[in-house]
Amino acid sequence: MADAALLRRTLRDSFGYDDFRPGQRVVVESVLTGRHTLAVMPTGAGKSLCYQLPPLVSESTDVVVSPFNIPSLLESESLVYL
């Protein structure tokens, strides 16, 4: 597992943040230990960072399964059906 200094440095260098938001660090550390990890977080809590940071510090490839409702996404993003 990556040490705390490497996590913070990668967080700063890759994402421009000095610290994790609540819940992010525990998710990232869980992923880095090789555990299957489910993170249910509200919109704006920084879920994307939780799956983008681990491969950067471990030089691995991660698979993310993210179910979402396409019509709701399209509506919220002001997109239209083609």
N, C-alpha and C positions, 0 to 999 in steps of 0.2 A: 504494500500500500504506500502511496505517496505521503511524504511527511507534510506537516502543517505549513512549513515555509514554502514548499513547492506549490501547494494548493493556493496559498495567498499570492504568490508571485505570478502564477498562471492566471489567477482570477484578475489580478491587476493588469498584467501585460496583454491578455487576450480579450478581456471584457471591459476594462477600465474601472473596475470596482475595487475599493479598498477592503471591503468586508462582505461576508455572506448575509443574505436576508434570513430571517427566522425560518428554520427547517431545512435550508439548502445544504448546509454542511453535513448534517446527519445523513441526508440522502446521498450526497456525493461519496461520503466515506463508506456507506453501505455498498454502493455500486463497486467501489474500488476494492472492497474485500472479496468481491466475487459473488455476493449474495443477490438472488433475484429480488428486485426492489420495486415496490409499488408506491408511488408518491401521488397523493390526492391533495392538490393545493388549489386555492382560489385563483381566479384570473388576476394576473399582475404579481403573483408571488414569486416568480422567477423559476418556473418549471423548466424552461428551455435550458437554462444554465446547468441544471441538475443532470441533464443527459449530454450536454455539450462539453462540459469540463472533464469528466473522467477519461474519455479517450485522448484528450490533449496531454494529460499527465502520465498516462499509462502506455501511450502509443499503441492502443488497441482499437478495435472496431466494436462499436456497440450497436445493438438492435433495439429500436424503440417502437413499441406498439402503442399507437395513440388513436383510440376511437373518437370520432367526432361526428356531429350531425352536419352534413354538407349544406342542406338548405338553411340551417341556422347560421352557419359560418358565412354563406353567401349573403344572407340578409344583413348580418352584422358588419360585414366588410363592404357593403353597398355594391356588391357585384350582381350581375344579372345572369340568368340562365341563357345559354346560347342555343 
